[in-house]
């Protein structure tokens, strides 16, 4: 009987083990950043801070319910 080729299986087990250990040690992010830079996919981290809008205008509620039968339909 032919034995199945398990190279991909062992490769995935090894890769998953490396990722789990590097994540546990806290070095996964730096390794991924270096890899992305070497491949050319790296994007800078967004450092902009959220600013709340200066004021809020609530939506206008005139008390009239929206009636869909009054909608104008084009090309009918």
C-alpha positions as CSV (number, residue, x, y, z in Angstrom):
1,X,0.0,0.0,0.0
2,X,1.1,3.5,-0.7
3,X,1.6,5.7,2.3
4,X,0.2,9.3,2.0
5,X,2.7,12.1,1.8
6,X,2.4,13.9,5.2
7,X,4.9,16.7,4.5
8,X,2.2,19.4,4.3
9,X,0.6,18.1,7.5
10,X,3.9,18.3,9.4
11,X,4.6,21.8,7.9
12,X,1.3,23.1,9.2
13,X,1.9,21.6,12.6
14,X,5.3,23.2,12.8
15,X,4.0,26.6,11.6
16,X,1.1,26.5,14.0
17,X,3.5,25.7,16.9
18,X,5.8,28.5,16.0
19,X,2.9,31.0,15.8
20,X,1.5,29.9,19.2
21,X,4.9,30.1,20.9
22,X,5.7,33.5,19.4
23,X,2.3,34.9,20.3
24,X,2.8,33.6,23.9
25,X,6.2,35.3,24.1
26,X,4.9,38.5,22.6
27,X,7.2,38.6,19.6
28,X,4.7,37.6,16.9
29,X,3.8,41.2,15.9
30,X,7.4,42.2,15.3
31,X,8.1,39.1,13.2
32,X,5.0,39.7,11.1
33,X,6.0,43.3,10.6
34,X,9.5,42.3,9.4
35,X,8.0,39.8,7.1
36,X,5.5,42.3,5.6
37,X,8.4,44.8,5.1
38,X,10.5,42.2,3.3
39,X,7.6,41.3,1.0
40,X,6.5,44.9,0.5
41,X,3.1,44.7,2.1
42,X,3.8,46.7,5.3
43,X,1.5,49.7,6.0
44,X,2.3,52.2,8.8
45,X,0.2,52.0,11.9
46,X,-2.6,54.6,12.1
47,X,-1.6,57.0,15.0
48,X,-4.4,59.5,14.5
49,X,-6.5,60.1,17.6
50,X,-10.2,60.2,17.6
51,X,-11.7,63.6,17.9
52,X,-15.3,64.0,18.9
53,X,-17.4,66.2,16.6
54,X,-17.7,69.8,17.8
55,X,-21.5,69.5,18.0
56,X,-24.3,67.1,17.3
57,X,-27.4,67.9,15.2
58,X,-30.1,65.4,15.9
59,X,-32.3,64.2,13.0
60,X,-35.4,66.2,12.4
61,X,-38.6,64.4,13.6
62,X,-41.7,66.2,12.4
63,X,-44.0,63.4,13.5
64,X,-45.2,62.5,10.0
65,X,-44.8,58.8,9.4
66,X,-43.0,57.7,6.2
67,X,-45.4,56.3,3.6
68,X,-43.8,54.2,1.0
69,X,-46.8,54.5,-1.3
70,X,-45.9,58.1,-1.8
71,X,-42.4,57.3,-3.1
72,X,-41.8,58.3,-6.7
73,X,-40.5,55.4,-8.8
74,X,-38.6,56.2,-12.0
75,X,-39.0,54.2,-15.3
76,X,-42.2,52.5,-14.5
